Amino acid sequence: MLTKGDDYPLHQTPEPMAVSGADRNFYDRYFFNGYSADGSIFFAAAMGIYPQLDIIDASFCLLIDGVQHNIRASRRMGSERLDMTVGPIRVEIVEALAQLRLTIADNDSPITADILFTARHAPIEEPRFTRRNGPRMFMDYTRMTQNGGWSGTITHDGTDHALSSDTHFGTRDRSWGIRPIGAPESQPPPSGTLPQFYWLWAPLNFSDRVSFFHTNDDGDGEGWNRRGVIDTIGGDAIEYDRIDYTVSYTSGTRRVARLDAMLAPDGSASLTIEPVGPDFHMSGLGYMHPVWGHGLDHGGLETAYDTIEAAAAAPHEQLHWHIQAFSRATLTINGTAHQGHGVLEQAIVGPHAPSGFSELLDMAD
């Protein structure tokens, strides 16, 4: 089963590029977000390739004036993994690890775009994410993450919004490996445990540096995957593994009101993140979506468009569990404070003892 990918020197097994191991849940994904300095424009995009399912899907979302516009597309890919166009959405690698272009052609929504992501630093490799539900593999993947600036134009309802890489920052990542995708498992693990997932992810931009913080915690609050990074533009990256953090929540929700992270044990580097909104709902990109979940089969080509009214989004509903919140940030290094902004991604389901959560969706006091 030869494809165009076989002409590139990227093979890592004796199999053709169309074959990716034996796990049906293997995936290869692009993610992007971007925002203006005041948060008045927030956009995000994703593209997922699922070789064992022979499906590719993509989405582009624009949050503006209190409304999140969601464009979605899916098709069967005929094992051709290098054709990164799905309906109106296209991802182009202009220069590997440096520049990527995202275009949204005419579609049934009021949105088109032609925008370019230019990296501000070399990508970081996050620790490998490996997690099992009892004996069964739940996730096993690698992600690289990179902050950058956006240029180009997003057109919404006939109005052009010009982006400048000096004022419109964002993040892109690439992840690949095993995650739950496609149709649900026909026979879930018989463990009978309460679903639990605690995820905070914060890529942040400052004038002359970037920072990253993420944690995956178990129900007791122990971080099974946690990392912090500070990368000075044009300098070297510093990684931190022994991180302590505290979180306060907005009453009646699981939304983070403030996060304080001590990156360096000696106190020489710390981070404060304060979400100021708007909240971007990751279901627009397919996460936890009952119809447009990642890797679901919609046939030859299917596209869709819908909206989410930000003021009407209820935090306890599944479509709104997983968000990215536009945030202000203060990075303090050896007593000097640096002001910046970025996102705090939040997916908090089930118990988390330090937060006082013991049930699936009990809320903060």
NORJORA-V325689 format. One line per field, one symbol per residue. psi: psi as a letter, one per 40 degrees, with the letter a starting at -180 (. if undefined). burial: I if it has 16 or more other ideal C-beta (glycine too) atoms within 10 Angstrom, else O. A space follows every 50 residues. Layout:
psi: ???
burial: ???
This chain:
psi: giiddeeigeieieiidehgaehdehihiiiiiiiideedhhiiiihhhg ddefihiiihihhhfehhhhhiiiiiefegeegfhhbehhhhhdhhedhi hhihihaeifhiigihhhieiiiihiihhhhigbehhdigiihiihiaih iahhhhfehhhhiheeehiaiiihiibhihiaiihdgiifdeihhhhhhh hghihideiiiihihhiadeehhehhiihhhhheaiihihdghiiihiih heifhhdihhhhdhdeeehihhhhheiihhheddeehehddfiheihead hhiihiihhddehhdeideedhihhhiiihhhhfehhhhaiaihihhhha igddeeheadfiii.
burial: OOIOIOOOOOOOOOOOIIOIOOOOIIIIIIIIIIIIOOIOIIIIIIIIII IIIIIIIIIIIIIIOOOIIIIIIIIOIOOOIOOIIIIIIIIOOOOOOOOI OIIIOOIOIOIIIOIIIOIIIOIIOIOOIOIOIOOOOIIIIOIOIIIIII IIOIOIOOOOIOIOIOOIIIIIIIIOIIIOIIOOOOOOOOOOOOOIIIOI IIIIIIOOIIIIIIIIIIIOOOIOIIIIIIIOOOOOIOOIOOIOIOIOIO OOOIIIOOIOIIIIOOOOIIIOIIIOOIIIIIIIIIIIIOOIIIIIOIOO OIIIOOOIOIOOIOIOOOIIIIIIIIIOIIIOIOOOOIOIIIIIIIIIII IIOOIOIOOOOOIIO
